[in-house]
Amino acid sequence: MKVMLRMNDAGTLVAYVPKKDLEEEVVKQVDGDAGKVLTLANGWELEFSEIPPKEKLPLTVEAKRLS
């Protein structure tokens, strides 16, 4: 699924999923088998093969929903 990553005014990473019209702050980041796993405030876990550096945000990237 396509996910837009950006930094909010408080400096927190935020993920926006357009197909679900969902925007949540990232509360946890861990290394997974195939890249980084981000946990959103609503409990969703999204796996990214790579996360762009903060300087390149906002950016739309491909992610896989784990839970």
N, CA, C, O and CB atoms as a CASP TS submission, in Angstrom:
PFRMAT TS
TARGET T0000
AUTHOR 0000-0000-0000
METHOD Language model
MODEL 1
PARENT N/A
ATOM      1  N   MET     1       0.829  -1.175   0.000  1.00  0.00           N
ATOM      2  CA  MET     1       0.000   0.000   0.000  1.00  0.00           C
ATOM      3  C   MET     1       0.877   1.243   0.000  1.00  0.00           C
ATOM      4  O   MET     1       2.006   1.224   0.492  1.00  0.00           O
ATOM      5  CB  MET     1      -0.945  -0.005   1.202  1.00  0.00           C
ATOM      6  N   LYS     2       0.350   2.308  -0.551  1.00  0.00           N
ATOM      7  CA  LYS     2       1.078   3.578  -0.576  1.00  0.00           C
ATOM      8  C   LYS     2       0.861   4.310   0.739  1.00  0.00           C
ATOM      9  O   LYS     2      -0.264   4.405   1.229  1.00  0.00           O
ATOM     10  CB  LYS     2       0.624   4.459  -1.773  1.00  0.00           C
ATOM     11  N   VAL     3       1.950   4.828   1.310  1.00  0.00           N
ATOM     12  CA  VAL     3       1.895   5.565   2.561  1.00  0.00           C
ATOM     13  C   VAL     3       2.749   6.817   2.408  1.00  0.00           C
ATOM     14  O   VAL     3       3.888   6.752   1.946  1.00  0.00           O
ATOM     15  CB  VAL     3       2.381   4.688   3.760  1.00  0.00           C
ATOM     16  N   MET     4       2.186   7.957   2.802  1.00  0.00           N
ATOM     17  CA  MET     4       2.960   9.197   2.785  1.00  0.00           C
ATOM     18  C   MET     4       3.532   9.423   4.177  1.00  0.00           C
ATOM     19  O   MET     4       2.803   9.409   5.169  1.00  0.00           O
ATOM     20  CB  MET     4       2.082  10.412   2.334  1.00  0.00           C
ATOM     21  N   LEU     5       4.831   9.631   4.242  1.00  0.00           N
ATOM     22  CA  LEU     5       5.503   9.928   5.499  1.00  0.00           C
ATOM     23  C   LEU     5       5.885  11.402   5.516  1.00  0.00           C
ATOM     24  O   LEU     5       6.363  11.944   4.520  1.00  0.00           O
ATOM     25  CB  LEU     5       6.755   9.027   5.691  1.00  0.00           C
ATOM     26  N   ARG     6       5.667  12.043   6.666  1.00  0.00           N
ATOM     27  CA  ARG     6       6.040  13.450   6.819  1.00  0.00           C
ATOM     28  C   ARG     6       6.329  13.717   8.290  1.00  0.00           C
ATOM     29  O   ARG     6       6.009  12.904   9.157  1.00  0.00           O
ATOM     30  CB  ARG     6       4.913  14.398   6.290  1.00  0.00           C
ATOM     31  N   MET     7       6.932  14.854   8.553  1.00  0.00           N
ATOM     32  CA  MET     7       7.179  15.294   9.924  1.00  0.00           C
ATOM     33  C   MET     7       6.131  16.346  10.270  1.00  0.00           C
ATOM     34  O   MET     7       5.866  17.238   9.464  1.00  0.00           O
ATOM     35  CB  MET     7       8.638  15.862  10.097  1.00  0.00           C
ATOM     36  N   ASN     8       5.523  16.254  11.476  1.00  0.00           N
ATOM     37  CA  ASN     8       4.561  17.279  11.877  1.00  0.00           C
ATOM     38  C   ASN     8       5.286  18.441  12.548  1.00  0.00           C
ATOM     39  O   ASN     8       6.512  18.430  12.653  1.00  0.00           O
ATOM     40  CB  ASN     8       3.493  16.688  12.827  1.00  0.00           C
ATOM     41  N   ASP     9       4.541  19.433  12.997  1.00  0.00           N
ATOM     42  CA  ASP     9       5.138  20.628  13.596  1.00  0.00           C
ATOM     43  C   ASP     9       5.912  20.327  14.876  1.00  0.00           C
ATOM     44  O   ASP     9       6.834  21.061  15.232  1.00  0.00           O
ATOM     45  CB  ASP     9       4.062  21.645  13.888  1.00  0.00           C
ATOM     46  N   ALA    10       5.542  19.255  15.566  1.00  0.00           N
ATOM     47  CA  ALA    10       6.221  18.876  16.810  1.00  0.00           C
ATOM     48  C   ALA    10       7.473  18.041  16.547  1.00  0.00           C
ATOM     49  O   ALA    10       8.186  17.687  17.486  1.00  0.00           O
ATOM     50  CB  ALA    10       5.267  18.101  17.713  1.00  0.00           C
ATOM     51  N   GLY    11       7.751  17.718  15.264  1.00  0.00           N
ATOM     52  CA  GLY    11       8.927  16.933  14.927  1.00  0.00           C
ATOM     53  C   GLY    11       8.707  15.435  15.002  1.00  0.00           C
ATOM     54  O   GLY    11       9.671  14.670  15.018  1.00  0.00           O
ATOM     55  N   THR    12       7.456  15.000  15.047  1.00  0.00           N
ATOM     56  CA  THR    12       7.113  13.580  15.109  1.00  0.00           C
ATOM     57  C   THR    12       6.813  13.067  13.710  1.00  0.00           C
ATOM     58  O   THR    12       6.201  13.770  12.905  1.00  0.00           O
ATOM     59  CB  THR    12       5.903  13.341  16.045  1.00  0.00           C
ATOM     60  N   LEU    13       7.242  11.845  13.417  1.00  0.00           N
ATOM     61  CA  LEU    13       6.956  11.213  12.131  1.00  0.00           C
ATOM     62  C   LEU    13       5.479  10.847  12.065  1.00  0.00           C
ATOM     63  O   LEU    13       4.935  10.268  13.005  1.00  0.00           O
ATOM     64  CB  LEU    13       7.842   9.957  11.919  1.00  0.00           C
ATOM     65  N   VAL    14       4.830  11.186  10.948  1.00  0.00           N
ATOM     66  CA  VAL    14       3.402  10.923  10.755  1.00  0.00           C
ATOM     67  C   VAL    14       3.238  10.122   9.467  1.00  0.00           C
ATOM     68  O   VAL    14       3.893  10.401   8.464  1.00  0.00           O
ATOM     69  CB  VAL    14       2.572  12.260  10.700  1.00  0.00           C
ATOM     70  N   ALA    15       2.354   9.121   9.507  1.00  0.00           N
ATOM     71  CA  ALA    15       2.050   8.308   8.332  1.00  0.00           C
ATOM     72  C   ALA    15       0.616   8.586   7.901  1.00  0.00           C
ATOM     73  O   ALA    15      -0.296   8.620   8.727  1.00  0.00           O
ATOM     74  CB  ALA    15       2.259   6.791   8.627  1.00  0.00           C
ATOM     75  N   TYR    16       0.423   8.787   6.588  1.00  0.00           N
ATOM     76  CA  TYR    16      -0.913   9.002   6.031  1.00  0.00           C
ATOM     77  C   TYR    16      -1.171   7.922   4.986  1.00  0.00           C
ATOM     78  O   TYR    16      -0.388   7.749   4.052  1.00  0.00           O
ATOM     79  CB  TYR    16      -1.050  10.439   5.405  1.00  0.00           C
ATOM     80  N   VAL    17      -2.281   7.192   5.153  1.00  0.00           N
ATOM     81  CA  VAL    17      -2.683   6.134   4.219  1.00  0.00           C
ATOM     82  C   VAL    17      -3.886   6.666   3.439  1.00  0.00           C
ATOM     83  O   VAL    17      -4.995   6.695   3.972  1.00  0.00           O
ATOM     84  CB  VAL    17      -3.032   4.772   4.978  1.00  0.00           C
ATOM     85  N   PRO    18      -3.685   7.091   2.174  1.00  0.00           N
ATOM     86  CA  PRO    18      -4.771   7.720   1.414  1.00  0.00           C
ATOM     87  C   PRO    18      -6.000   6.830   1.205  1.00  0.00           C
ATOM     88  O   PRO    18      -7.125   7.320   1.306  1.00  0.00           O
ATOM     89  CB  PRO    18      -4.251   8.146   0.080  1.00  0.00           C
ATOM     90  N   LYS    19      -5.821   5.554   0.922  1.00  0.00           N
ATOM     91  CA  LYS    19      -6.964   4.672   0.643  1.00  0.00           C
ATOM     92  C   LYS    19      -7.865   4.489   1.861  1.00  0.00           C
ATOM     93  O   LYS    19      -9.055   4.212   1.715  1.00  0.00           O
ATOM     94  CB  LYS    19      -6.470   3.311   0.166  1.00  0.00           C
ATOM     95  N   LYS    20      -7.315   4.639   3.042  1.00  0.00           N
ATOM     96  CA  LYS    20      -8.090   4.507   4.281  1.00  0.00           C
ATOM     97  C   LYS    20      -8.405   5.864   4.899  1.00  0.00           C
ATOM     98  O   LYS    20      -9.105   5.939   5.909  1.00  0.00           O
ATOM     99  CB  LYS    20      -7.333   3.645   5.287  1.00  0.00           C
ATOM    100  N   ASP    21      -7.887   6.948   4.293  1.00  0.00           N
ATOM    101  CA  ASP    21      -8.006   8.302   4.832  1.00  0.00           C
ATOM    102  C   ASP    21      -7.613   8.303   6.311  1.00  0.00           C
ATOM    103  O   ASP    21      -8.335   8.809   7.170  1.00  0.00           O
ATOM    104  CB  ASP    21      -9.452   8.846   4.649  1.00  0.00           C
ATOM    105  N   LEU    22      -6.447   7.720   6.574  1.00  0.00           N
ATOM    106  CA  LEU    22      -5.950   7.536   7.932  1.00  0.00           C
ATOM    107  C   LEU    22      -4.639   8.292   8.100  1.00  0.00           C
ATOM    108  O   LEU    22      -3.716   8.135   7.301  1.00  0.00           O
ATOM    109  CB  LEU    22      -5.761   6.033   8.254  1.00  0.00           C
ATOM    110  N   GLU    23      -4.565   9.107   9.138  1.00  0.00           N
ATOM    111  CA  GLU    23      -3.327   9.814   9.458  1.00  0.00           C
ATOM    112  C   GLU    23      -3.050   9.597  10.934  1.00  0.00           C
ATOM    113  O   GLU    23      -3.855   9.972  11.787  1.00  0.00           O
ATOM    114  CB  GLU    23      -3.423  11.346   9.112  1.00  0.00           C
ATOM    115  N   GLU    24      -1.906   8.989  11.233  1.00  0.00           N
ATOM    116  CA  GLU    24      -1.535   8.667  12.611  1.00  0.00           C
ATOM    117  C   GLU    24      -0.056   8.946  12.841  1.00  0.00           C
ATOM    118  O   GLU    24       0.759   8.843  11.925  1.00  0.00           O
ATOM    119  CB  GLU    24      -1.857   7.196  12.932  1.00  0.00           C
ATOM    120  N   GLU    25       0.275   9.298  14.074  1.00  0.00           N
ATOM    121  CA  GLU    25       1.677   9.479  14.453  1.00  0.00           C
ATOM    122  C   GLU    25       2.337   8.114  14.627  1.00  0.00           C
ATOM    123  O   GLU    25       1.692   7.139  15.012  1.00  0.00           O
ATOM    124  CB  GLU    25       1.796  10.317  15.758  1.00  0.00           C
ATOM    125  N   VAL    26       3.621   8.067  14.338  1.00  0.00           N
ATOM    126  CA  VAL    26       4.414   6.860  14.555  1.00  0.00           C
ATOM    127  C   VAL    26       4.863   6.869  16.011  1.00  0.00           C
ATOM    128  O   VAL    26       5.489   7.824  16.471  1.00  0.00           O
ATOM    129  CB  VAL    26       5.647   6.785  13.570  1.00  0.00           C
ATOM    130  N   VAL    27       4.538   5.792  16.736  1.00  0.00           N
ATOM    131  CA  VAL    27       4.877   5.725  18.157  1.00  0.00           C
ATOM    132  C   VAL    27       6.077   4.821  18.434  1.00  0.00           C
ATOM    133  O   VAL    27       6.664   4.873  19.515  1.00  0.00           O
ATOM    134  CB  VAL    27       3.684   5.237  18.946  1.00  0.00           C
ATOM    135  N   LYS    28       6.443   3.981  17.436  1.00  0.00           N
ATOM    136  CA  LYS    28       7.560   3.047  17.655  1.00  0.00           C
ATOM    137  C   LYS    28       8.173   2.671  16.321  1.00  0.00           C
ATOM    138  O   LYS    28       7.464   2.492  15.330  1.00  0.00           O
ATOM    139  CB  LYS    28       7.089   1.772  18.412  1.00  0.00           C
ATOM    140  N   GLN    29       9.498   2.551  16.296  1.00  0.00           N
ATOM    141  CA  GLN    29      10.230   2.099  15.110  1.00  0.00           C
ATOM    142  C   GLN    29      11.172   0.980  15.528  1.00  0.00           C
ATOM    143  O   GLN    29      11.940   1.128  16.479  1.00  0.00           O
ATOM    144  CB  GLN    29      11.021   3.278  14.439  1.00  0.00           C
ATOM    145  N   VAL    30      11.110  -0.145  14.811  1.00  0.00           N
ATOM    146  CA  VAL    30      12.032  -1.253  15.079  1.00  0.00           C
ATOM    147  C   VAL    30      12.523  -1.815  13.750  1.00  0.00           C
ATOM    148  O   VAL    30      11.892  -1.625  12.711  1.00  0.00           O
ATOM    149  CB  VAL    30      11.344  -2.369  15.934  1.00  0.00           C
ATOM    150  N   ASP    31      13.646  -2.500  13.797  1.00  0.00           N
ATOM    151  CA  ASP    31      14.157  -3.166  12.607  1.00  0.00           C
ATOM    152  C   ASP    31      13.439  -4.497  12.446  1.00  0.00           C
ATOM    153  O   ASP    31      13.334  -5.272  13.397  1.00  0.00           O
ATOM    154  CB  ASP    31      15.697  -3.371  12.693  1.00  0.00           C
ATOM    155  N   GLY    32      12.943  -4.763  11.237  1.00  0.00           N
ATOM    156  CA  GLY    32      12.262  -6.021  10.945  1.00  0.00           C
ATOM    157  C   GLY    32      13.097  -6.878  10.024  1.00  0.00           C
ATOM    158  O   GLY    32      14.251  -6.557   9.739  1.00  0.00           O
ATOM    159  N   ASP    33      12.509  -7.982   9.553  1.00  0.00           N
ATOM    160  CA  ASP    33      13.213  -8.904   8.663  1.00  0.00           C
ATOM    161  C   ASP    33      13.547  -8.254   7.323  1.00  0.00           C
ATOM    162  O   ASP    33      14.638  -8.448   6.788  1.00  0.00           O
ATOM    163  CB  ASP    33      12.374 -10.155   8.435  1.00  0.00           C
ATOM    164  N   ALA    34      12.605  -7.484   6.786  1.00  0.00           N
ATOM    165  CA  ALA    34      12.789  -6.904   5.449  1.00  0.00           C
ATOM    166  C   ALA    34      12.965  -5.394   5.479  1.00  0.00           C
ATOM    167  O   ALA    34      12.874  -4.745   4.437  1.00  0.00           O
ATOM    168  CB  ALA    34      11.612  -7.252   4.572  1.00  0.00           C
ATOM    169  N   GLY    35      13.213  -4.825   6.646  1.00  0.00           N
ATOM    170  CA  GLY    35      13.393  -3.377   6.729  1.00  0.00           C
ATOM    171  C   GLY    35      12.929  -2.845   8.068  1.00  0.00           C
ATOM    172  O   GLY    35      13.104  -3.497   9.097  1.00  0.00           O
ATOM    173  N   LYS    36      12.339  -1.666   8.059  1.00  0.00           N
ATOM    174  CA  LYS    36      11.857  -1.025   9.288  1.00  0.00           C
ATOM    175  C   LYS    36      10.373  -1.308   9.478  1.00  0.00           C
ATOM    176  O   LYS    36       9.603  -1.333   8.518  1.00  0.00           O
ATOM    177  CB  LYS    36      12.111   0.502   9.250  1.00  0.00           C
ATOM    178  N   VAL    37       9.988  -1.520  10.728  1.00  0.00           N
ATOM    179  CA  VAL    37       8.583  -1.681  11.077  1.00  0.00           C
ATOM    180  C   VAL    37       8.188  -0.482  11.932  1.00  0.00           C
ATOM    181  O   VAL    37       8.783  -0.222  12.978  1.00  0.00           O
ATOM    182  CB  VAL    37       8.322  -3.041  11.831  1.00  0.00           C
ATOM    183  N   LEU    38       7.166   0.246  11.465  1.00  0.00           N
ATOM    184  CA  LEU    38       6.655   1.397  12.196  1.00  0.00           C
ATOM    185  C   LEU    38       5.323   1.024  12.825  1.00  0.00           C
ATOM    186  O   LEU    38       4.460   0.449  12.163  1.00  0.00           O
ATOM    187  CB  LEU    38       6.504   2.632  11.266  1.00  0.00           C
ATOM    188  N   THR    39       5.153   1.348  14.093  1.00  0.00           N
ATOM    189  CA  THR    39       3.881   1.133  14.776  1.00  0.00           C
ATOM    190  C   THR    39       3.197   2.485  14.891  1.00  0.00           C
ATOM    191  O   THR    39       3.777   3.448  15.394  1.00  0.00           O
ATOM    192  CB  THR    39       4.081   0.467  16.188  1.00  0.00           C
ATOM    193  N   LEU    40       1.950   2.546  14.416  1.00  0.00           N
ATOM    194  CA  LEU    40       1.184   3.779  14.459  1.00  0.00           C
ATOM    195  C   LEU    40       0.396   3.876  15.761  1.00  0.00           C
ATOM    196  O   LEU    40       0.229   2.885  16.472  1.00  0.00           O
ATOM    197  CB  LEU    40       0.242   3.866  13.255  1.00  0.00           C
ATOM    198  N   ALA    41      -0.084   5.071  16.065  1.00  0.00           N
ATOM    199  CA  ALA    41      -0.820   5.310  17.312  1.00  0.00           C
ATOM    200  C   ALA    41      -2.083   4.460  17.412  1.00  0.00           C
ATOM    201  O   ALA    41      -2.531   4.161  18.519  1.00  0.00           O
ATOM    202  CB  ALA    41      -1.186   6.781  17.425  1.00  0.00           C
ATOM    203  N   ASN    42      -2.665   4.067  16.285  1.00  0.00           N
ATOM    204  CA  ASN    42      -3.877   3.248  16.316  1.00  0.00           C
ATOM    205  C   ASN    42      -3.577   1.748  16.428  1.00  0.00           C
ATOM    206  O   ASN    42      -4.503   0.938  16.461  1.00  0.00           O
ATOM    207  CB  ASN    42      -4.701   3.508  15.070  1.00  0.00           C
ATOM    208  N   GLY    43      -2.294   1.370  16.488  1.00  0.00           N
ATOM    209  CA  GLY    43      -1.910  -0.031  16.638  1.00  0.00           C
ATOM    210  C   GLY    43      -1.458  -0.715  15.361  1.00  0.00           C
ATOM    211  O   GLY    43      -0.913  -1.817  15.418  1.00  0.00           O
ATOM    212  N   TRP    44      -1.670  -0.092  14.212  1.00  0.00           N
ATOM    213  CA  TRP    44      -1.225  -0.696  12.955  1.00  0.00           C
ATOM    214  C   TRP    44       0.293  -0.816  12.949  1.00  0.00           C
ATOM    215  O   TRP    44       0.995   0.052  13.470  1.00  0.00           O
ATOM    216  CB  TRP    44      -1.708   0.137  11.740  1.00  0.00           C
ATOM    217  N   GLU    45       0.798  -1.903  12.354  1.00  0.00           N
ATOM    218  CA  GLU    45       2.229  -2.077  12.124  1.00  0.00           C
ATOM    219  C   GLU    45       2.451  -2.111  10.620  1.00  0.00           C
ATOM    220  O   GLU    45       1.853  -2.925   9.917  1.00  0.00           O
ATOM    221  CB  GLU    45       2.773  -3.382  12.812  1.00  0.00           C
ATOM    222  N   LEU    46       3.310  -1.230  10.129  1.00  0.00           N
ATOM    223  CA  LEU    46       3.621  -1.142   8.707  1.00  0.00           C
ATOM    224  C   LEU    46       5.097  -1.421   8.507  1.00  0.00           C
ATOM    225  O   LEU    46       5.942  -0.883   9.223  1.00  0.00           O
ATOM    226  CB  LEU    46       3.241   0.247   8.133  1.00  0.00           C
ATOM    227  N   GLU    47       5.408  -2.274   7.520  1.00  0.00           N
ATOM    228  CA  GLU    47       6.801  -2.626   7.226  1.00  0.00           C
ATOM    229  C   GLU    47       7.237  -1.912   5.954  1.00  0.00           C
ATOM    230  O   GLU    47       6.558  -1.967   4.929  1.00  0.00           O
ATOM    231  CB  GLU    47       6.974  -4.171   7.078  1.00  0.00           C
ATOM    232  N   PHE    48       8.374  -1.245   6.038  1.00  0.00           N
ATOM    233  CA  PHE    48       8.956  -0.498   4.921  1.00  0.00           C
ATOM    234  C   PHE    48      10.311  -1.095   4.582  1.00  0.00           C
ATOM    235  O   PHE    48      11.095  -1.410   5.477  1.00  0.00           O
ATOM    236  CB  PHE    48       9.091   1.015   5.262  1.00  0.00           C
ATOM    237  N   SER    49      10.594  -1.254   3.285  1.00  0.00           N
ATOM    238  CA  SER    49      11.909  -1.766   2.899  1.00  0.00           C
ATOM    239  C   SER    49      12.981  -0.727   3.210  1.00  0.00           C
ATOM    240  O   SER    49      14.111  -1.072   3.558  1.00  0.00           O
ATOM    241  CB  SER    49      11.935  -2.138   1.396  1.00  0.00           C
ATOM    242  N   GLU    50      12.620   0.529   3.083  1.00  0.00           N
ATOM    243  CA  GLU    50      13.545   1.609   3.461  1.00  0.00           C
ATOM    244  C   GLU    50      12.734   2.837   3.839  1.00  0.00           C
ATOM    245  O   GLU    50      11.665   3.095   3.286  1.00  0.00           O
ATOM    246  CB  GLU    50      14.540   1.941   2.300  1.00  0.00           C
ATOM    247  N   ILE    51      13.264   3.581   4.785  1.00  0.00           N
ATOM    248  CA  ILE    51      12.616   4.825   5.206  1.00  0.00           C
ATOM    249  C   ILE    51      13.523   5.966   4.770  1.00  0.00           C
ATOM    250  O   ILE    51      14.713   5.965   5.084  1.00  0.00           O
ATOM    251  CB  ILE    51      12.354   4.856   6.770  1.00  0.00           C
ATOM    252  N   PRO    52      12.969   6.945   4.044  1.00  0.00           N
ATOM    253  CA  PRO    52      13.798   8.042   3.571  1.00  0.00           C
ATOM    254  C   PRO    52      14.289   8.911   4.732  1.00  0.00           C
ATOM    255  O   PRO    52      13.647   8.962   5.782  1.00  0.00           O
ATOM    256  CB  PRO    52      13.022   8.892   2.568  1.00  0.00           C
ATOM    257  N   PRO    53      15.410   9.584   4.549  1.00  0.00           N
ATOM    258  CA  PRO    53      15.903  10.481   5.594  1.00  0.00           C
ATOM    259  C   PRO    53      14.921  11.638   5.810  1.00  0.00           C
ATOM    260  O   PRO    53      14.160  11.996   4.911  1.00  0.00           O
ATOM    261  CB  PRO    53      17.307  11.024   5.225  1.00  0.00           C
ATOM    262  N   LYS    54      14.951  12.210   7.006  1.00  0.00           N
ATOM    263  CA  LYS    54      14.021  13.283   7.369  1.00  0.00           C
ATOM    264  C   LYS    54      14.088  14.466   6.415  1.00  0.00           C
ATOM    265  O   LYS    54      13.088  15.149   6.194  1.00  0.00           O
ATOM    266  CB  LYS    54      14.303  13.756   8.776  1.00  0.00           C
ATOM    267  N   GLU    55      15.266  14.708   5.848  1.00  0.00           N
ATOM    268  CA  GLU    55      15.439  15.848   4.945  1.00  0.00           C
ATOM    269  C   GLU    55      14.635  15.684   3.654  1.00  0.00           C
ATOM    270  O   GLU    55      14.307  16.677   3.005  1.00  0.00           O
ATOM    271  CB  GLU    55      16.917  16.031   4.613  1.00  0.00           C
ATOM    272  N   LYS    56      14.314  14.444   3.274  1.00  0.00           N
ATOM    273  CA  LYS    56      13.606  14.172   2.015  1.00  0.00           C
ATOM    274  C   LYS    56      12.091  14.119   2.190  1.00  0.00           C
ATOM    275  O   LYS    56      11.365  13.971   1.207  1.00  0.00           O
ATOM    276  CB  LYS    56      14.091  12.862   1.423  1.00  0.00           C
ATOM    277  N   LEU    57      11.600  14.236   3.429  1.00  0.00           N
ATOM    278  CA  LEU    57      10.165  14.149   3.681  1.00  0.00           C
ATOM    279  C   LEU    57       9.476  15.462   3.356  1.00  0.00           C
ATOM    280  O   LEU    57      10.119  16.502   3.492  1.00  0.00           O
ATOM    281  CB  LEU    57       9.898  13.764   5.132  1.00  0.00           C
ATOM    282  N   PRO    58       8.233  15.495   2.942  1.00  0.00           N
ATOM    283  CA  PRO    58       7.298  14.393   2.807  1.00  0.00           C
ATOM    284  C   PRO    58       7.549  13.589   1.539  1.00  0.00           C
ATOM    285  O   PRO    58       7.994  14.123   0.524  1.00  0.00           O
ATOM    286  CB  PRO    58       5.881  14.912   2.816  1.00  0.00           C
ATOM    287  N   LEU    59       7.256  12.303   1.618  1.00  0.00           N
ATOM    288  CA  LEU    59       7.496  11.392   0.504  1.00  0.00           C
ATOM    289  C   LEU    59       6.529  10.212   0.607  1.00  0.00           C
ATOM    290  O   LEU    59       6.241   9.727   1.701  1.00  0.00           O
ATOM    291  CB  LEU    59       8.976  10.899   0.493  1.00  0.00           C
ATOM    292  N   THR    60       6.036   9.761  -0.540  1.00  0.00           N
ATOM    293  CA  THR    60       5.158   8.595  -0.589  1.00  0.00           C
ATOM    294  C   THR    60       5.999   7.355  -0.880  1.00  0.00           C
ATOM    295  O   THR    60       6.776   7.329  -1.834  1.00  0.00           O
ATOM    296  CB  THR    60       4.043   8.777  -1.664  1.00  0.00           C
ATOM    297  N   VAL    61       5.834   6.330  -0.049  1.00  0.00           N
ATOM    298  CA  VAL    61       6.604   5.091  -0.182  1.00  0.00           C
ATOM    299  C   VAL    61       5.654   3.891  -0.103  1.00  0.00           C
ATOM    300  O   VAL    61       4.496   4.017   0.297  1.00  0.00           O
ATOM    301  CB  VAL    61       7.705   4.997   0.926  1.00  0.00           C
ATOM    302  N   GLU    62       6.168   2.747  -0.491  1.00  0.00           N
ATOM    303  CA  GLU    62       5.389   1.510  -0.467  1.00  0.00           C
ATOM    304  C   GLU    62       5.589   0.828   0.896  1.00  0.00           C
ATOM    305  O   GLU    62       6.705   0.779   1.414  1.00  0.00           O
ATOM    306  CB  GLU    62       5.812   0.554  -1.644  1.00  0.00           C
ATOM    307  N   ALA    63       4.504   0.309   1.464  1.00  0.00           N
ATOM    308  CA  ALA    63       4.573  -0.370   2.764  1.00  0.00           C
ATOM    309  C   ALA    63       3.692  -1.605   2.742  1.00  0.00           C
ATOM    310  O   ALA    63       2.808  -1.751   1.897  1.00  0.00           O
ATOM    311  CB  ALA    63       4.143   0.580   3.913  1.00  0.00           C
ATOM    312  N   LYS    64       3.955  -2.486   3.688  1.00  0.00           N
ATOM    313  CA  LYS    64       3.167  -3.700   3.848  1.00  0.00           C
ATOM    314  C   LYS    64       2.579  -3.681   5.264  1.00  0.00           C
ATOM    315  O   LYS    64       3.306  -3.492   6.240  1.00  0.00           O
ATOM    316  CB  LYS    64       4.041  -4.996   3.598  1.00  0.00           C
ATOM    317  N   ARG    65       1.269  -3.877   5.369  1.00  0.00           N
ATOM    318  CA  ARG    65       0.633  -3.883   6.675  1.00  0.00           C
ATOM    319  C   ARG    65       0.808  -5.244   7.321  1.00  0.00           C
ATOM    320  O   ARG    65       0.446  -6.269   6.744  1.00  0.00           O
ATOM    321  CB  ARG    65      -0.858  -3.523   6.562  1.00  0.00           C
ATOM    322  N   LEU    66       1.368  -5.247   8.525  1.00  0.00           N
ATOM    323  CA  LEU    66       1.588  -6.492   9.253  1.00  0.00           C
ATOM    324  C   LEU    66       0.424  -6.795  10.184  1.00  0.00           C
ATOM    325  O   LEU    66      -0.011  -7.942  10.280  1.00  0.00           O
ATOM    326  CB  LEU    66       2.889  -6.421  10.045  1.00  0.00           C
ATOM    327  N   SER    67      -0.079  -5.783  10.867  1.00  0.00           N
ATOM    328  CA  SER    67      -1.242  -5.975  11.756  1.00  0.00           C
ATOM    329  C   SER    67      -1.970  -4.678  11.961  1.00  0.00           C
ATOM    330  O   SER    67      -2.971  -4.639  12.676  1.00  0.00           O
ATOM    331  CB  SER    67      -0.815  -6.548  13.111  1.00  0.00           C
TER
END
